[in-house]
Amino acid sequence: MATELSVVYGYKTKPSALLNSIFSSTVNTAAKTLVAVSSSTIANHPGKWRVRDHLRFIHMLMTWLTVWVLRVLMNYFPSIGPSHGSPYLLEGLSAFGSLDLATSSSTSCSLDLVPYEGSEVLPVKALGRALSHILALLNELPASSRKYQFAVSMADKIVDENTRNGHADLLYINRAALSSAFARTLGLLYHSLQSGQKIDDSGSWTTRLIGSIPLGSYLAPVLFKGLGLILPSGITGLWSLQKKQRQQGLGGDRVDDVAAEKHAQELLWITNKMRSCGAVDEALVQWSLASGLASLALTTNPRVQGFILKISAILFGDVNGPDLEVPSRVKFRLLVLWLPVFIYADNGLSYPVLSGYEKAEMERVMDVLIASLPAVDQEVVLSNWFQDFTTSNSDWPNLQFSYDRWCHSTRKLIS
């Protein structure tokens, strides 16, 4: 059945457990040989290699070649060996509609087939799978596609009609599907920004080729050093030239910035839909845990930074909502992670991301948030803010009133 699906619909089965096991053990062996070669070269005789060192180096190369061959087999022949496929081909909604909110480490989401469950399929499950499928397709479709806006309008229509109906199951479908889409898009945005930074450090085709295999970043220096002893004027000269060109900024355009901007815009749209569906608490928890994204947002493209600022401003504004109870730890993580982004981010010159009124309102929201925290947490937040605020060129957000209030309340505790 899996073979027929792969032929007719292009569905790719996952690699078998046997192939995964062989690949993992081979990677471990290759890593050990890499460590052995590098440590012996550096510690014993870095200048001249003996026959044993050359043999060890050749063994390491053959092991990594085996890793590459296994990787090709896993990509193009995944059904080799015994495997047990799952009948549920669309992940996201389980049998009871619950979602796995863990962000995938892959930069692409799973767009698999919807399983056939016969005539007695629950309409709630079917509608939930349809909405999850559309939201997953949005991440895959390019923004320039003429069908992209069609997919957005269909997702809008389903979510809005479920909300207008008001049935508890339909509202839960909106909440679960949008929460899963928020987590997935958050992961895609993070990986896009992370890939863009890696391109800056590894721009040549040789280092990219070696870096694509497991532990390739550790393998590259040892590999080029070994080949340099054989062809010092060829390989090392080419590598040095490519490295010099990267340092001079002669590389290509940052394609990952385009993908990151698309994912950031989709994340903003999903955030607004979650607000309208009463599921903003899910977004707040996930945003408070996005430490990697907050770190990358400090130095990313200004357009991407603008979308991240808007999302942060929206979520900060909803923390103090009358019908929303946000735990203190979530508030604390939000302030610690995203206050530096507000301070260091480029808010735009010709078209500011936040208007003067919005900035003043954000300062008021932050003040209320800080006041609701325990005194120890206030000290951490305000100390970090004071350091970032005084060492940056930005005059916003100015939380001097919150800082003075904390000092005053601490003095009262002493007296």
C-alpha positions as CSV (number, residue, x, y, z in Angstrom):
1,M,0.0,0.0,0.0
2,A,2.8,2.4,0.8
3,T,4.5,1.7,-2.5
4,E,1.3,2.4,-4.4
5,L,0.8,5.7,-2.6
6,S,4.4,6.7,-3.3
7,V,3.9,6.0,-7.0
8,V,0.4,7.6,-7.4
9,Y,0.6,10.5,-5.0
10,G,4.3,11.1,-4.5
11,Y,4.1,10.1,-0.8
12,K,7.6,9.4,0.6
13,T,7.8,6.7,3.2
14,K,10.1,7.1,6.2
15,P,13.5,5.2,6.3
16,S,13.3,1.8,7.9
17,A,14.4,1.2,11.4
18,L,17.2,-1.1,10.2
19,L,18.6,1.6,7.9
20,N,18.4,4.2,10.6
21,S,20.3,2.0,13.0
22,I,23.1,1.3,10.5
23,F,23.3,5.0,9.7
24,S,23.5,6.0,13.4
25,S,26.2,3.5,14.2
26,T,28.3,4.5,11.1
27,V,28.0,8.2,12.1
28,N,29.3,7.3,15.6
29,T,32.2,5.4,14.1
30,A,33.1,8.2,11.7
31,A,33.0,10.7,14.6
32,K,35.4,8.6,16.6
33,T,37.8,8.3,13.7
34,L,37.6,12.1,13.2
35,V,38.5,12.7,16.8
36,A,41.3,10.2,16.7
37,V,42.9,11.7,13.6
38,S,42.6,15.3,14.8
39,S,43.9,14.5,18.3
40,S,46.8,12.4,17.2
41,T,47.8,15.0,14.5
42,I,47.8,17.9,16.9
43,A,49.3,16.2,20.0
44,N,52.0,13.9,18.6
45,H,53.5,15.3,15.3
46,P,51.7,18.2,13.7
47,G,54.4,18.8,11.1
48,K,55.0,15.4,9.4
49,W,52.7,12.4,9.1
50,R,53.9,8.8,9.5
51,V,52.5,5.9,7.5
52,R,50.1,5.0,10.4
53,D,48.7,8.5,10.2
54,H,48.1,8.3,6.5
55,L,46.3,4.9,6.9
56,R,44.2,6.3,9.8
57,F,43.3,9.3,7.6
58,I,42.3,7.1,4.7
59,H,40.1,4.9,7.0
60,M,38.4,8.1,8.2
61,L,37.7,9.2,4.7
62,M,36.2,5.8,3.8
63,T,34.0,5.8,6.9
64,W,32.6,9.3,6.0
65,L,32.1,8.1,2.4
66,T,30.0,5.2,3.8
67,V,28.0,7.8,5.8
68,W,27.3,9.7,2.6
69,V,26.2,6.5,0.7
70,L,23.9,5.6,3.5
71,R,22.4,9.1,3.5
72,V,21.7,8.7,-0.2
73,L,20.0,5.3,0.4
74,M,17.9,6.8,3.1
75,N,16.8,9.7,0.9
76,Y,16.0,7.7,-2.3
77,F,15.4,4.2,-1.1
78,P,13.8,4.5,2.3
79,S,11.9,1.2,2.1
80,I,15.1,-0.9,2.3
81,G,14.8,-3.3,5.3
82,P,11.8,-3.9,7.6
83,S,9.6,-0.9,8.3
84,H,6.3,-0.3,9.9
85,G,4.4,2.6,8.5
86,S,1.7,4.4,10.3
87,P,-1.8,4.5,8.7
88,Y,-2.2,8.1,9.7
89,L,-0.4,10.1,7.1
90,L,-1.3,13.6,8.2
91,E,0.2,14.4,11.6
92,G,-1.2,17.2,13.7
93,L,-4.6,16.0,15.0
94,S,-4.6,12.7,16.8
95,A,-7.7,10.5,17.3
96,F,-9.0,12.9,19.9
97,G,-8.0,16.1,18.2
98,S,-5.0,16.9,20.4
99,L,-1.9,18.4,18.9
100,D,1.8,17.8,19.2
101,L,3.1,21.3,19.9
102,A,6.8,20.4,19.8
103,T,8.6,22.4,17.1
104,S,10.2,20.2,14.5
105,S,13.9,20.6,13.8
106,S,13.3,20.3,10.1
107,T,12.7,23.4,8.1
108,S,9.9,21.9,6.0
109,C,6.6,20.6,7.4
110,S,5.0,17.3,6.6
111,L,2.4,17.5,3.8
112,D,1.2,13.9,3.7
113,L,-2.0,12.3,2.6
114,V,-5.2,12.2,4.6
115,P,-6.1,8.7,5.6
116,Y,-9.3,7.1,4.5
117,E,-11.3,6.1,7.5
118,G,-14.5,4.9,5.9
119,S,-18.0,6.4,6.0
120,E,-18.2,6.7,9.8
121,V,-15.4,9.3,10.1
122,L,-16.2,12.0,12.7
123,P,-16.9,15.4,10.9
124,V,-15.0,17.2,13.6
125,K,-11.8,15.2,12.9
126,A,-12.3,15.7,9.1
127,L,-12.7,19.4,9.4
128,G,-9.7,19.6,11.8
129,R,-7.5,17.7,9.3
130,A,-8.7,20.0,6.5
131,L,-7.8,23.1,8.3
132,S,-4.4,21.7,9.5
133,H,-3.6,20.7,5.9
134,I,-4.3,24.1,4.5
135,L,-2.2,25.8,7.2
136,A,0.6,23.4,6.5
137,L,0.4,24.2,2.8
138,L,0.8,27.9,3.5
139,N,4.3,27.3,4.8
140,E,5.2,25.4,1.6
141,L,3.7,27.6,-1.0
142,P,5.9,30.5,-2.2
143,A,4.4,33.9,-1.5
144,S,4.7,34.8,-5.2
145,S,2.3,31.9,-6.2
146,R,-1.1,33.0,-7.4
147,K,-2.6,30.2,-5.4
148,Y,-1.0,31.5,-2.1
149,Q,-3.7,34.1,-1.5
150,F,-6.4,31.5,-2.4
151,A,-5.0,29.2,0.4
152,V,-4.9,32.1,2.8
153,S,-8.5,33.1,2.1
154,M,-9.7,29.5,2.5
155,A,-8.0,29.2,5.9
156,D,-9.5,32.5,6.8
157,K,-13.0,31.4,5.8
158,I,-12.9,28.1,7.7
159,V,-11.6,29.7,10.9
160,D,-14.1,32.6,10.7
161,E,-17.0,30.3,10.0
162,N,-16.1,28.0,12.9
163,T,-15.9,31.0,15.2
164,R,-19.3,32.4,14.1
165,N,-20.9,28.9,14.6
166,G,-19.7,29.0,18.3
167,H,-19.9,25.2,18.8
168,A,-17.3,24.0,21.4
169,D,-15.8,21.4,19.0
170,L,-15.4,23.9,16.2
171,L,-13.8,26.4,18.5
172,Y,-11.4,23.6,19.7
173,I,-10.5,22.8,16.1
174,N,-9.5,26.5,15.6
175,R,-7.5,26.5,18.7
176,A,-5.7,23.2,18.1
177,A,-4.9,23.8,14.4
178,L,-3.7,27.4,14.9
179,S,-1.6,26.4,17.9
180,S,0.1,23.8,15.8
181,A,0.6,26.2,12.9
182,F,2.1,28.8,15.2
183,A,4.6,26.3,16.6
184,R,5.5,25.0,13.1
185,T,5.9,28.5,11.6
186,L,7.9,29.6,14.6
187,G,10.3,26.8,14.0
188,L,10.5,27.5,10.3
189,L,11.3,31.2,11.0
190,Y,14.0,30.2,13.5
191,H,15.7,27.8,11.0
192,S,15.5,30.4,8.2
193,L,17.3,33.0,10.3
194,Q,19.8,30.4,11.5
195,S,20.5,29.2,8.0
196,G,21.1,32.8,6.9
197,Q,23.8,33.2,9.6
198,K,25.4,29.9,8.7
199,I,25.7,31.1,5.1
200,D,27.8,34.0,6.2
201,D,30.3,31.7,7.8
202,S,30.4,29.0,5.1
203,G,29.9,30.3,1.6
204,S,32.2,28.2,-0.6
205,W,31.0,25.1,-2.4
206,T,33.7,23.0,-0.8
207,T,33.0,23.9,2.8
208,R,29.2,23.7,2.1
209,L,29.7,20.2,0.6
210,I,31.6,18.9,3.6
211,G,29.4,20.8,6.1
212,S,26.3,19.1,4.8
213,I,27.4,15.7,6.3
214,P,27.2,15.0,10.0
215,L,30.0,16.7,12.0
216,G,31.1,18.3,8.7
217,S,32.2,21.5,10.4
218,Y,34.7,19.5,12.5
219,L,35.8,17.4,9.5
220,A,36.6,20.3,7.2
221,P,39.8,21.6,8.8
222,V,41.4,18.1,9.2
223,L,40.4,17.1,5.7
224,F,41.9,20.2,4.1
225,K,45.0,19.9,6.2
226,G,45.5,16.4,5.0
227,L,44.9,17.1,1.4
228,G,47.1,20.2,1.7
229,L,50.1,18.0,2.5
230,I,49.5,16.2,-0.8
231,L,48.5,19.1,-3.0
232,P,49.6,22.3,-1.2
233,S,49.4,24.6,-4.1
234,G,46.0,23.3,-5.4
235,I,43.5,22.5,-2.7
236,T,44.7,24.9,-0.1
237,G,45.1,27.7,-2.6
238,L,41.6,27.3,-3.8
239,W,40.3,27.1,-0.2
240,S,42.2,30.3,0.8
241,L,40.8,32.1,-2.3
242,Q,37.3,31.2,-1.5
243,K,37.7,32.2,2.1
244,K,39.1,35.5,1.1
245,Q,36.2,36.1,-1.3
246,R,33.7,35.4,1.5
247,Q,35.5,37.8,3.8
248,Q,35.3,40.5,1.1
249,G,31.5,40.0,0.8
250,L,31.5,38.6,-2.8
251,G,28.9,36.0,-2.1
252,G,25.4,35.8,-3.5
253,D,22.1,37.2,-2.2
254,R,20.7,36.1,1.1
255,V,17.9,33.8,-0.1
256,D,17.1,32.8,3.5
257,D,16.0,36.4,4.3
258,V,13.2,36.1,1.8
259,A,12.0,32.8,3.4
260,A,12.3,34.3,6.9
261,E,10.3,37.3,5.9
262,K,7.5,35.1,4.5
263,H,7.4,33.0,7.7
264,A,7.4,36.1,9.9
265,Q,4.5,37.5,7.9
266,E,2.6,34.2,8.2
267,L,3.4,34.1,12.0
268,L,1.9,37.6,12.3
269,W,-1.3,36.5,10.5
270,I,-1.6,33.3,12.7
271,T,-1.1,35.5,15.8
272,N,-4.0,37.7,14.8
273,K,-6.2,34.7,14.0
274,M,-5.4,33.2,17.4
275,R,-6.4,36.5,19.1
276,S,-9.8,36.4,17.3
277,C,-10.3,32.8,18.3
278,G,-9.4,33.3,22.0
279,A,-6.3,31.1,21.7
280,V,-3.7,33.8,22.4
281,D,-2.6,32.1,25.6
282,E,-1.1,29.3,23.5
283,A,0.9,31.9,21.5
284,L,2.1,33.6,24.7
285,V,3.5,30.4,26.1
286,Q,5.3,29.5,22.9
287,W,6.6,33.0,22.4
288,S,8.0,33.0,26.0
289,L,10.0,29.9,25.2
290,A,11.5,31.1,21.8
291,S,14.9,32.1,23.2
292,G,16.7,31.1,20.0
293,L,14.5,33.3,17.9
294,A,14.8,36.2,20.3
295,S,18.6,36.0,20.0
296,L,18.6,35.9,16.2
297,A,16.1,38.7,16.0
298,L,18.6,41.2,17.4
299,T,20.7,41.1,14.2
300,T,18.3,39.9,11.5
301,N,17.0,41.7,8.4
302,P,15.1,44.9,9.4
303,R,12.0,43.7,7.5
304,V,11.9,40.5,9.4
305,Q,12.7,42.3,12.6
306,G,9.7,44.5,12.0
307,F,7.3,41.6,11.8
308,I,8.8,40.1,15.0
309,L,8.4,43.5,16.8
310,K,4.7,43.6,15.7
311,I,4.1,40.1,17.0
312,S,5.8,40.9,20.3
313,A,3.8,44.1,20.7
314,I,0.5,42.3,20.0
315,L,1.2,39.5,22.5
316,F,2.5,41.9,25.2
317,G,-0.7,43.9,24.8
318,D,-2.9,40.8,25.4
319,V,-1.0,39.6,28.6
320,N,-3.1,41.9,30.8
321,G,-6.4,41.0,29.2
322,P,-9.4,40.8,31.6
323,D,-10.3,37.2,30.6
324,L,-6.7,35.9,30.5
325,E,-4.7,34.6,33.4
326,V,-1.0,34.4,32.4
327,P,1.4,32.7,34.9
328,S,4.1,34.8,36.4
329,R,6.8,32.6,34.8
330,V,5.4,33.3,31.4
331,K,5.4,37.0,32.0
332,F,9.0,36.9,33.3
333,R,10.3,35.0,30.3
334,L,8.5,37.3,27.9
335,L,10.1,40.4,29.5
336,V,13.6,38.8,29.8
337,L,13.6,37.5,26.2
338,W,12.0,40.3,24.2
339,L,12.9,43.5,26.0
340,P,16.4,43.5,24.4
341,V,14.7,43.1,21.0
342,F,12.5,46.2,21.6
343,I,15.6,48.1,22.6
344,Y,18.1,47.1,19.9
345,A,15.7,46.6,17.0
346,D,15.6,49.0,14.1
347,N,12.1,50.5,14.4
348,G,12.2,52.0,10.9
349,L,12.8,55.6,9.8
350,S,10.4,56.4,6.9
351,Y,7.8,53.9,8.0
352,P,8.1,53.2,11.7
353,V,7.1,49.7,12.8
354,L,5.4,51.2,15.9
355,S,3.8,54.6,16.1
356,G,4.5,57.1,18.9
357,Y,1.1,56.2,20.5
358,E,1.9,52.5,20.2
359,K,5.3,52.9,21.9
360,A,3.8,54.9,24.8
361,E,1.1,52.2,25.2
362,M,3.8,49.5,25.2
363,E,5.7,51.3,28.0
364,R,2.4,51.3,30.0
365,V,1.8,47.6,29.3
366,M,5.4,46.7,30.3
367,D,5.1,48.7,33.5
368,V,2.0,46.8,34.5
369,L,3.7,43.5,33.7
370,I,6.7,44.3,35.7
371,A,4.6,45.4,38.7
372,S,2.8,42.1,38.7
373,L,6.0,40.1,39.1
374,P,7.7,39.2,42.5
375,A,10.4,41.6,43.7
376,V,13.2,39.2,42.8
377,D,12.0,38.9,39.2
378,Q,11.6,42.6,38.9
379,E,15.2,43.1,39.9
380,V,16.4,40.7,37.1
381,V,14.2,42.3,34.5
382,L,15.0,45.9,35.4
383,S,18.7,45.3,35.8
384,N,18.9,43.7,32.3
385,W,16.8,46.6,30.9
386,F,19.1,49.2,32.5
387,Q,22.2,47.7,31.1
388,D,20.8,47.3,27.6
389,F,19.1,50.8,27.7
390,T,22.3,52.6,28.7
391,T,24.6,50.9,26.2
392,S,22.3,51.3,23.2
393,N,21.4,54.3,21.0
394,S,17.7,53.7,21.6
395,D,15.6,55.9,23.9
396,W,12.7,53.4,24.0
397,P,11.3,51.7,26.0
398,N,12.1,54.0,28.9
399,L,11.1,52.1,32.1
400,Q,12.6,54.6,34.6
401,F,9.2,54.8,36.4
402,S,9.2,51.1,36.9
403,Y,12.8,51.2,38.1
404,D,12.1,54.0,40.6
405,R,9.1,52.2,41.9
406,W,11.1,49.0,42.5
407,C,13.8,51.0,44.4
408,H,11.1,52.7,46.5
409,S,9.4,49.4,47.4
410,T,12.7,47.8,48.3
411,R,13.6,50.6,50.6
412,K,10.3,50.1,52.4
413,L,11.1,46.5,53.0
414,I,14.4,47.5,54.6
415,S,12.9,50.1,56.9
